[in-house]
């Protein structure tokens, strides 16, 4: 049950249950009508996960929805146990007349997604301590090297990772966002961004990521899990 799954395996295992694989986690949401109902759903989900809840489950409660994430914290990856938990959670939610859904083509405000901030740097080891300190961030579990990403210890803010530059680029934006979306949401999100005045900078690495920019050249990458498995 603790076997780590490939991206393809994780995605295939939960796609028909209303979950999506994003950045090494399984993500879904449950639409609710009140904060009280959200708390009831969260309690039910925690109960069905049992002793695995603390090591695998993350819950974000809002008056209009509950956002759920599953990942083995010990392995920092999606395992067969997480897939099993996803199935149990979806069944428990259905029992009270609700459903787990990724928010794709369903009238939702937006799909489930995860956000990262990427900083281009000539000397990553020199700039990383500044960002770690100013944001109050910490090292990822098992990844505290001088060039590794830094993360919010309470899980509220986006991860910050560092991209190696080979030469100065003073006329180019050197901080960009990575918006990780479900693989079946990427096309719609890109089309919406282009219709809103953006432009496609590069699709050379699609479907792993597309580089987009606004009218002033500020860049963002729309990313998915696809195209990353060997």
PyMOL commands that set and color helices and strands:
alter all, ss='L'
color gray80, all
select helices_A, chain A and resi 7-17+35-56+80-94+124-135+186-195
alter helices_A, ss='H'
color red, helices_A
select strands_A, chain A and resi 20-22+25-31+57-61+65-70+113-121+138-139+150-151+159-164+175-181+199-202+209-213+219-223
alter strands_A, ss='S'
color yellow, strands_A
deselect
rebuild
show_as cartoon
